[in-house]
Amino acid sequence: MFIPKGVYYEKNIENYELGKKLMQQYREKNVPCFEIENHNNIEEMRTKPNSEFKNMKQNIIIGVRKTHKFVENHKVSDYLVPYTSSRLYCYVFILLLGV
């Protein structure tokens, strides 16, 4: 099981069952958790040098998708969710769909 070095999360993820479950799971494993305003703009991640890229990918980012636009793309999947991460960094992250 993958245990991240850190979890960056939007506060409103705790309004979702999956969000609550994930946060409980990581807190029980004493993974450092950092509240963020927006999963698309994490200052700490944007300002790190490229040499830190490998270490940054060992974090998880949990956020809530604010729009529900899906684009057909049958090359790699049925649909893509556009703009789910910044071009400046790429991590494993979980995106909860907002209502």
DACOR-V191887 format. One record per residue. N is the residue number from 0. RES is the residue in one small letter. PSI is psi in degrees with one decimal (* if undefined). D_CENTER is the distance of its C-alpha to the mean C-alpha in Angstrom with 1 decimal. Layout:
N/RES/PSI/D_CENTER  N/RES/PSI/D_CENTER
This chain:
0/m/133.6/17.4  1/f/125.0/14.5  2/i/113.9/14.2  3/p/159.1/11.6  4/k/-28.0/13.3  5/g/156.8/10.9  6/v/123.0/8.2  7/y/125.1/6.9  8/y/147.0/7.0  9/e/138.8/8.9  10/k/-39.6/12.3  11/n/-1.3/12.9  12/i/-21.9/10.7  13/e/-0.8/13.8  14/n/-2.0/15.8  15/y/141.5/14.6  16/e/-45.3/16.1  17/l/-41.1/13.1  18/g/-45.6/11.2  19/k/-45.1/14.4  20/k/-45.8/14.9  21/l/-45.8/11.7  22/m/-40.6/12.3  23/q/-44.6/16.0  24/q/-46.5/15.5  25/y/-34.9/13.7  26/r/-37.8/16.1  27/e/-28.5/19.0  28/k/8.4/18.2  29/n/34.8/18.2  30/v/130.3/14.9  31/p/132.6/14.5  32/c/134.5/12.1  33/f/119.6/11.6  34/e/136.5/11.5  35/i/159.6/10.4  36/e/-40.3/12.0  37/n/128.0/9.6  38/h/-14.8/6.1  39/n/-4.7/8.5  40/n/84.2/10.7  41/i/102.5/10.3  42/e/-46.2/13.9  43/e/-38.4/13.9  44/m/-39.5/12.0  45/r/-27.7/14.1  46/t/-4.6/17.3  47/k/147.6/17.2  48/p/160.0/19.7  49/n/-28.1/19.1  50/s/-16.7/20.7  51/e/-0.6/17.6  52/f/-45.0/15.4  53/k/-43.1/16.0  54/n/-36.3/15.2  55/m/-29.6/11.9  56/k/-3.0/10.7  57/q/12.9/11.4  58/n/163.3/8.5  59/i/139.4/5.4  60/i/128.6/2.5  61/i/122.7/3.6  62/g/176.3/5.5  63/v/125.6/8.8  64/r/126.1/10.2  65/k/-21.1/13.4  66/t/163.3/15.5  67/h/39.0/16.6  68/k/124.4/17.9  69/f/142.7/18.0  70/v/129.2/20.0  71/e/137.0/22.3  72/n/101.4/22.0  73/h/7.8/24.0  74/k/-42.8/23.7  75/v/-16.5/20.5  76/s/179.2/19.8  77/d/-41.3/21.3  78/y/154.2/18.8  79/l/147.3/16.0  80/v/107.9/13.6  81/p/150.7/14.3  82/y/45.7/12.4  83/t/-12.1/8.8  84/s/157.1/8.2  85/s/153.3/10.9  86/r/-15.5/13.8  87/l/-22.8/13.8  88/y/157.0/11.0  89/c/123.1/9.3  90/y/173.1/7.1  91/v/126.7/6.3  92/f/155.7/3.0  93/i/126.8/4.6  94/l/115.5/6.1  95/l/135.8/9.2  96/l/121.9/12.2  97/g/161.8/14.1  98/v/*/17.8
